[in-house]
Every structure is written in C-alpha cells, then in structure tokens.
Amino acid sequence: MPEATFNAWINPLAFLDVDQPWASSDTTTPTAETILSFLCPPGTPSDSASLIERYKRISTEPVRLFAAPTEPRILEKLVWPLRHAKASYIVGNNLAVVALCGMVSEMVALLLWQLTEAVLNGRPMNPDDEAALFGSSFERLGQERRIRVLTAYGVVTPEVVAMFDTIRVIRRRYLHLWSQDHERLPDDAVACFHAAIGLVVTAVGQDIKEGALVLNPKLVKYLERQGMYDPASEPMV
C-alpha cells in the first residue's frame, strides 16, 4: 500500500515566542508587535495601519452609542461585550464578533422584557406566570420565541425585529453550520455589530435635549429600582 501524505499546520495553537525553551529566559520578552501577530489569525496583517483600517471600517454604525448608564449589569451584558466585539474585529477575529453580538442581542431581549413590567390579572408577572403562558420563563425561551413575545406585547417595532433577525440569521449561519464558508464573514461581522449597536441604543433610548441626556423612561425606572438613578442629583432625564 503506497504511503499517503497530507499537509499539516504544526503547533497551530502555540505562541512560540513564549512556549519554546529559549523563551524561558527573563531577557526574552515578546514585543507588542509579536503579541499582536499572535492575536491576529494567520495571514491577517497586524501592522498599525491595518489595525486602524479595520477599526475605521467597523466604526461606521448608522447610530452611535455615545453614552451608557454605569449600572453594572448593563455594562457587563451589553456595553463591554460590544467593546470586545469591536476589538475582536480590529485583530481579525470575526467569529468572536458574531458570537459576542449574539450574546448582546439576547441580553437586549431580556432587558426589554424587564423594562416592559408585564402584568397578569392586575399584578406584575412572575416566572411561573410566564411559564404558564409561554411554556417557560421568558429568560429560558429561545431567542426567536422571545422576539415573538416582545412583538405581541408591542415592545418592539418591525425595524427592531429586523435587527434581531440580522444577528440571529448570521449567528446561526457561522456558529451552527459546518457547510458555511467564511468568504463573507468580515462583512457579516460588521452587519452583526451595527445591528447590536442599534439594539442597545433602542433599549437605552439615548437622546440629547438642551444639553441633557434623555433616556428611555422605562430604563429610568429600571435604574431607579437598581438604586442607580437619583432625579434630585442627576442631570439625565
């Protein structure tokens, strides 16, 4: 039987400048350029000009998130994941952009439901009520079902649903299908990021009037419940 050969990528996960024996010396410290080269996928330029070009490309969202409340959960679930998604795009990690935007999309849906303060028989709905109506608590529903519920309650407009759908369709394509190639991945990552920004801006409801930041009134009530908003001392509406 003839011998067979195949091409292989040796040590594809290794950072050789750190892992190799010669790198154990205290005098051998990887440079910032070397670290950036490892962070970028093979074949992706890691020079400053390329990094800046990718930053400019993703920073073209139709709406900007120019302010965000410093409530810990909003920062942890929405704002910092968006920042990480942007950083991921800069270094060429487009799959991470899609994954992080998918997370943000789900968190926005959950936040919008909290802001709705849905009632049943004249009292606030609890998870048991949600399970009786929807088959599960809202938090444990699939994302498509969540959006249908939000739509039925009049919480989201068709434009907002379209942003949810953009992220859901792209995320499914790249994170669940082996057959999906990556030729359009950079463009799809940008589309995901822009849609995620739009969703967060929808939830926050940011606007500027007479020099003051005007938030979604329902978000203001949420911040009050979290002890993060004091109308007597804050200029935000």
C-alpha positions, 0 to 999 in steps of 0.5 A: 500500500503506497504511503499517503501524505497530507499537509499539516499546520504544526503547533497551530495553537502555540505562541512560540515566542513564549512556549519554546525553551529559549523563551524561558529566559527573563531577557526574552520578552515578546514585543507588542508587535509579536503579541499582536501577530499572535492575536491576529489569525494567520495571514491577517496583517497586524501592522498599525495601519491595518489595525486602524483600517479595520477599526475605521471600517467597523466604526461606521454604525448608522447610530452611535452609542455615545453614552451608557448608564454605569449600572453594572449589569448593563455594562457587563451584558451589553456595553463591554461585550460590544467593546470586545466585539469591536476589538475582536474585529480590529485583530481579525477575529470575526467569529468572536464578533458574531458570537459576542453580538449574539450574546448582546442581542439576547441580553437586549431581549431580556432587558426589554422584557424587564423594562416592559413590567408585564402584568397578569390579572392586575399584578406584575408577572412572575416566572411561573406566570410566564411559564404558564403562558409561554411554556417557560420563563421568558429568560429560558425561551429561545431567542426567536420565541422571545422576539415573538413575545416582545412583538405581541406585547408591542415592545418592539417595532418591525425595524427592531425585529429586523435587527434581531433577525440580522444577528440571529440569521448570521449567528446561526449561519457561522456558529451552527453550520459546518457547510458555511464558508467564511468568504463573507464573514468580515462583512457579516461581522460588521452587519452583526455589530451595527445591528447590536449597536442599534439594539442597545441604543433602542433599549437605552433610548439615548437622546440629547435635549438642551444639553441633557441626556434623555433616556428611555423612561422605562430604563429610568425606572429600571435604574431607579429600582437598581438604586442607580438613578437619583432625579434630585442629583442627576442631570439625565432625564 
